[in-house]
Amino acid sequence: MAVLIDGDNASPNLISEVMKFVTPYGYPLVKRIYADWTQAGMSKWKEPAREHSFRLVEALPNVKGKNATDIALVIDAMDLLHSGQVDGFCIVSSDSDYTILAQRIRESGLLVLGYGESKTPVSFVNACKKFQFSDKGQVKPPTQEDLLHREASLFDEAFNIAANGNSEVALSLVGTALKKLMPKFKTKRYGCKTLGAVYQKLDKYELIQTGEKKTKNNVVKRK
């Protein structure tokens, strides 16, 4: 196994729990933590890293405000994938940016594990074979609003697919696209009775009714 930790997006206090999670799936051959180690507060990683024999990988941003950590982690992950050194990966982060990486590794037939906080977007969680929440049991179950906020990107993607570059599209076409992205989609999960109500609740779309009463159609329009 390769255990790759985004040091900018995880806590050093959780390394022991990460290793307990990974070990049943395979021997952790590669263990690396990525971060900008010049930043204040990053020294807290040194002792846990030394204790568990992790290598600290420097990822200095070339432009202020840009995070180079995820790029460095992804490059190393792809190198490891093509080297054939490992049979699986554990990506430690709560960042949805690693979704595509997890999908790519999975498509190559390797095991993908994830470890992060319960705020992790569902796209990344579902891209992994198994995802362990670091704060499970420590937080209240997510509310319907929490779930909608966490999965908002999927609704945006469904709209973009159906609209095909337009600013508005028939709600029925959005529903068809959404079913392909989320086969088990239920509006009640978000406290709504209809799909149109869900899009209105996202607060960046509006629902427009067209036609007469007997033939009216709902159209979703981006605000």
N, C-alpha and C positions, 0 to 999 in steps of 0.2 A: 504493500500500500504506500501511496504518497500522501502525506498529510501537509497541506499547504494552508497557512494561516495568513489572513489579511490583518496585519498588526494594527492598522488604522481603524479597523472595524470589529475588533474583538477584544476581550479582556484577558490579561495574562493569568488571572485567577482561575481560569477555566481549563488550562492545559491538561491538568490531571484528569478532568472529566472527559475531555476530548479523547485522550488516549484510552480510557476505559471504554468509550464508545467504539473506537476504531479497531482495537485489538481483536475482538471476536471475529472480525471479517478478514483479518490477515496481518502479517508482520509489517509494522511501519518501517519500511526500508528508507524512504526519503522523508525528512522532517525539516520544513523550512518556514520561517516567519518573515513576511515582507512588510517593510515600513520605511518611512523617512526617519532614520535614527537620530537625526540632528534636532528633531522637534522636542520641545520640553515635555517631560513626563514619560518619554519612551524607555527610559532606563529601567522602568519597573518590569520590563520584559526579560531583562538579562538573567536574573536568578532562575525563574521558571524555565527559561530556554536552556540554561546550562544543566539544570537538574534533569530535564527530559531529553537532553542531547539534540536540541534543535539548532539548525544553522540560521543565523540572522542575515537576511539578504537586504542590502541597501537599495532603496528606490527613491532617488532624489528627483523631485519635480523640476523640469527645465523652465517651466513658466509658473509664476506665483498663482496659487489657487487651483492648479491642476493636480490631480491625484495620479501619480505614476505607479502607485502600489499595485493596482489591479492589472495594469499592463504588464508589469514585471512578472506577476504571478501567472498570468495567462500564457506568456511566452514560455516560461519554464514548464508549465503543465503540458503545452503542446510538444515541447522537446521530449519530455518524459513519455508522452503518449506514443510518439513515433520511435522512441528508443526501444520499447518493449521491455523496459526494466521492471515495470510494475503491472499488477493485474487490476488495480483500482485506485481511486482517489477519494480523499476526504477534503472538501473545501470548507474552511471555517470562516464564515462571514454572514452578514445579514443583508448583503447588498445584491440587488436584482441584476446588477451588471454581469454577474457570473452565470446567469441562466444559459446563455448561448454556449459558454464553455462546458457546462454540465451536459447540455444536449449533445454537443460534439463528441465528448468522451463516451457517452452512453451509446451513441450511434456506432462507435467503434467496437462495441461489445464489452466494454470494461465497466466495472462497478463504480457507481458514483454515490458517495455519501455527502451529506451536508450537515453543518452544525452552526446554529445561530440563534438569535432571539426570536420570540414569537411575532415580532413586527416584520419578519422576513416576508417579502412578497410571495404570493402563492405560485407565481411562475417559476421562481427558483426552487421552491420547496418541491413542486411536482416534477421538476427536471431531475431530481435525485431519486435513487432507489429507496433510500431511507434518509429522513431528515430528523435530527434531534434538536429540540428546542432547549436552549440553555436555561431559560427561565420558566420552564414548565413546572407548574405547581406553585409558582411564586407570583403569578399574575392572574387577574380575573379573566374568565372566558371572554373572548372578543365580542363586542356588541355588533348588532347588524350594521351600524354605521362604520365600525372598525373593519368589518369584512368587505364592505363596499369600497372603502378607501384603499384597502390592501389589494383588491382585485380590479381597481378602476382601469388599469392598463389593458386588461382583457376586453373591457367594454369599448375602450378607445380603439383597440385593434379591430374588433368586430365592425365598428362603424366605418373605419377606414377601408376595410375590405369591401364592405357593401357599397359605400359611397363612391369608391373608385375615383377619388380626386374631387368629387363634388362636395358642396357644403351641406347638402341635405339628401336624404334617401328614405325610401319606404321602410317603415318599422318592420314589416314582414321579412324584408331582405336582411336587415340587421339581425333579426332573430335566427335566420338560417345560418348566417356566418357565425353567430355566437354559439349555436349548437355544435358546430364543428370544433370550436375552441374549448367549449365546456359542455360535453355531452350530458352531464347530469345537472345542468343549470336549472335552478328553481328560484322564482322571484321572491318567494317568501323568506328565503335566506337573508334577504336584505330589507325585510319588513314591507314589501310591496306586493300588490295584487297583480300588477301587469308589468310587462317589459318597458312600456312607455313611462310608467311611474318610476322605474329604476333609473332610466336615463334623465328624467327630470330631477331626480334626487342627486344626481352627480353634479348638478348646478353649472354645467357648461354646455348643456344641450336643452333644446326646447321642443315640445311636442306640438305639431300642427295638424289639425283635422281638415281634410279636403273632401269635397263632394257633398252630396245630399245625405240625409239621415240614413236612408236605406243602403246607400253605396259609399258611405264615408270611409276614408282611409287615413291612417295615421302616418305622418311623416316626421322623422327625426332630423332636426337641424342644429348644426353647431352654432353656438352663440358667437 
